[in-house]
Structure formats: C-alpha cells, structure tokens
Amino acid sequence: MKKYFILYLLFLSFIISCGGEYYSRPQGYNRIILPEKNYMPLPDTFPYFFELSSHATVLPDSTSMAERYWLCIYYKIFDATIHVTYKKIDHDKKKFWDLTEDCRKLKNKHQVKAFSIMEKIYTNPANISSDIFELEGEIPSPIQFYASDTVNHFFRAALYFNIATKNDSLAPVIGFIKSDIYKMIETLRWKEF
C-alpha cells in the first residue's frame, strides 16, 4: 500500500507541475563594459589638432586613395574606426562646395536604411564650423561630420563598426564613441605647416 501511495504522489506531482502557461525568456544582449573617459592630444605631425580618447589608437589610412594627412582612429575594444580625411582648400570656394557636396552624398547613401538623420551645425571655441550628421537605424556609419574654416582647411570624419552586431545592441558603444567625437569637434584646431 505504501508503494502505491508513493506512486500516486509522484504521478500527482507530475500532473500538477506540467500545468500552467509557458513563458519564453527574453532575448539577451551583449554585455558591454564601457571604460572611463580619458583624452590625450593628437600627435603633432598633422595640420590639425584635437583631443582623442586614450582608448583609441591612431593609425595611418592604408586605403589606396589615402592622402598624406588621412588617418584612422581605431577602438580595439569595440572593433570600431573613425575614418578621418583632410584637404587643403587654398581659398578655392568651388573646392569647398564640392567637398561639402561629397559629404552630403556619402551621408545620403545611408538614407535607404536610416530611420532618421539629424543634422546639427556647431561652431567650436576656435570658430571652426562643423556640420554633424547623426543617423539612426541599421546603417554602418551612425555619426559623420565635416568641419571647415571655408578658406584653408576641410576635415571630415565618419564612425564605422567592423562587426555585424545590430545598432540597437551597440547603442551604449555608439553613445560612448559619439561623446568622443563631440570632444574631437570641440577641441579641433588648425595648425599652419
């Protein structure tokens, strides 16, 4: 009798435990640990100056069309790169307008996948104007900008990630690097060589 009673309890607990609704677990996100903010000056070999994150490495641009003062600011911990280009304008207004138009074309290539594109115009303490584009959506470059004095210097930068993670998962990293880009814009200065 004791045997039947134990079997009955096991059978009863099995039936009771299998009842109820099943709840799926929510999808998880990558764990992203953001380091503390620290900035250092750009090496002194460029016709421009700005402060960059101490978590980034300055590398020469190795593409075939790279010019002398182009560089890449690489974040190894995030596998992200800020591509920087620089051109001398030499008082050529047509060259300035052509370069700004090229920047707009590059930004507009992302328009197909972007949910929104916010444009901001900012002038830093050194009186250098910047046109900043913040893009949202599954796009490879969430922030781009160009800065110029419209007379001698033209500076462009764009953030790209080298990984295939969706941008909503990268939101903390994008925010982290975006603040570094704003620091770059804020501290940008021209040097005459």
C-alpha positions in Angstrom: 0.0 0.0 0.0 2.8 2.3 0.8 4.3 1.7 -2.7 1.0 2.7 -4.3 0.7 5.8 -2.2 4.3 6.9 -3.3 3.5 6.2 -6.9 0.2 8.1 -6.6 2.1 11.2 -5.1 4.7 11.1 -7.9 2.0 10.8 -10.6 0.0 13.7 -9.0 3.1 15.9 -8.7 4.0 15.2 -12.3 0.5 16.3 -13.5 0.5 19.4 -11.3 3.9 20.5 -12.3 3.2 20.2 -16.0 0.3 22.6 -15.9 0.3 26.3 -16.3 1.5 28.6 -19.0 4.9 28.6 -20.6 6.8 31.9 -20.7 9.7 32.3 -23.1 12.8 34.0 -21.9 13.5 37.4 -23.3 16.5 37.7 -25.7 19.7 38.8 -24.1 22.0 41.5 -25.1 25.8 41.5 -25.3 27.4 42.6 -22.1 29.2 45.9 -22.8 31.6 47.3 -20.2 32.5 50.9 -21.0 35.8 52.2 -19.8 36.4 55.5 -18.1 36.8 58.6 -20.3 40.3 59.9 -20.7 41.6 62.1 -23.5 45.1 62.8 -25.0 46.3 65.1 -27.7 46.7 64.0 -31.3 50.4 63.5 -32.3 52.0 66.7 -33.5 52.5 65.7 -37.2 49.2 66.8 -38.6 48.0 70.3 -39.8 45.1 69.9 -37.3 44.9 69.2 -33.6 42.2 67.6 -31.4 41.9 65.5 -28.3 41.1 61.9 -28.8 40.2 59.0 -26.5 43.1 57.3 -24.7 41.3 54.0 -25.6 41.9 54.6 -29.3 44.9 54.2 -31.5 45.9 56.5 -34.3 46.7 54.5 -37.5 47.6 55.7 -40.9 44.9 55.3 -43.5 46.0 52.3 -45.6 43.5 52.5 -48.4 44.7 53.0 -52.0 43.2 56.5 -52.3 44.5 57.8 -48.9 46.3 61.1 -48.8 49.0 62.4 -46.6 47.0 63.6 -43.5 44.3 61.0 -43.6 44.1 58.7 -40.6 42.1 56.1 -38.8 41.3 56.3 -35.1 40.8 52.6 -34.1 39.0 51.4 -30.9 40.2 47.9 -30.5 37.9 47.2 -27.5 34.8 47.9 -29.7 36.3 47.0 -33.2 35.3 50.4 -34.5 37.1 53.0 -36.5 36.7 56.7 -37.1 38.0 57.4 -40.6 39.5 60.9 -40.9 40.2 62.8 -44.1 41.7 66.2 -44.6 42.1 68.5 -47.6 43.7 71.9 -48.1 41.2 74.3 -49.8 43.6 77.2 -50.5 40.9 79.8 -50.9 39.1 77.8 -53.6 35.4 78.2 -53.0 34.4 75.7 -55.7 36.6 73.1 -54.0 35.0 73.8 -50.6 31.5 73.4 -52.1 32.5 70.2 -54.0 33.8 68.7 -50.7 30.7 69.6 -48.8 28.6 68.1 -51.5 30.6 64.9 -51.4 30.0 64.7 -47.7 26.2 65.0 -48.2 26.3 62.3 -50.9 28.1 60.0 -48.6 25.6 60.7 -45.9 22.7 60.2 -48.3 23.9 56.7 -49.3 22.7 55.6 -45.8 19.3 57.2 -46.3 17.8 53.9 -47.6 18.3 52.1 -44.2 18.3 55.0 -41.8 15.2 55.6 -39.7 16.2 59.2 -39.2 19.1 61.6 -40.0 19.6 64.5 -37.6 21.8 67.4 -38.8 23.4 69.8 -36.4 25.5 72.8 -37.1 28.0 73.7 -34.4 30.8 76.3 -34.1 33.5 75.4 -31.6 35.6 78.0 -29.5 38.2 78.2 -32.2 35.5 79.4 -34.6 35.5 76.2 -36.7 32.1 75.3 -38.0 31.0 71.7 -38.1 28.1 70.0 -39.8 27.2 66.9 -37.8 25.0 64.0 -39.1 23.6 61.5 -36.6 22.0 58.6 -38.3 19.7 56.0 -36.7 18.8 52.6 -38.0 20.8 49.6 -39.3 23.4 51.6 -41.0 27.2 51.2 -41.0 28.0 54.8 -40.0 25.9 56.2 -37.2 27.7 59.5 -37.0 29.6 61.6 -39.5 30.7 65.2 -39.6 32.8 67.7 -41.5 34.5 70.8 -40.2 36.0 73.7 -42.1 37.0 77.4 -41.9 35.7 77.6 -45.6 39.1 79.2 -46.6 42.0 76.8 -46.0 41.0 73.6 -44.2 38.5 70.9 -44.7 38.2 68.0 -42.2 35.8 65.0 -42.4 35.3 62.1 -40.0 32.9 59.1 -40.0 32.5 56.3 -37.5 32.3 52.7 -38.8 31.9 49.4 -36.9 33.8 46.3 -38.2 31.3 43.9 -36.6 27.9 42.7 -37.7 26.0 43.4 -34.4 22.8 45.3 -34.8 22.9 49.0 -33.9 20.4 48.7 -31.1 22.7 46.3 -29.3 25.6 48.7 -29.9 23.7 51.7 -28.6 25.9 52.1 -25.5 29.1 51.9 -27.6 27.7 54.3 -30.2 26.9 56.8 -27.3 30.4 56.3 -25.9 32.2 57.0 -29.2 29.8 59.8 -30.1 30.9 61.7 -27.0 34.5 61.2 -28.1 33.6 62.6 -31.5 32.0 65.6 -29.9 35.2 66.1 -27.8 37.1 65.9 -31.1 34.9 68.6 -32.7 35.1 70.8 -29.5 38.9 70.7 -29.4 39.6 70.8 -33.2 42.2 73.5 -34.2 44.2 74.2 -37.3 47.9 74.4 -37.4 49.9 76.0 -40.2 52.7 74.0 -41.7 
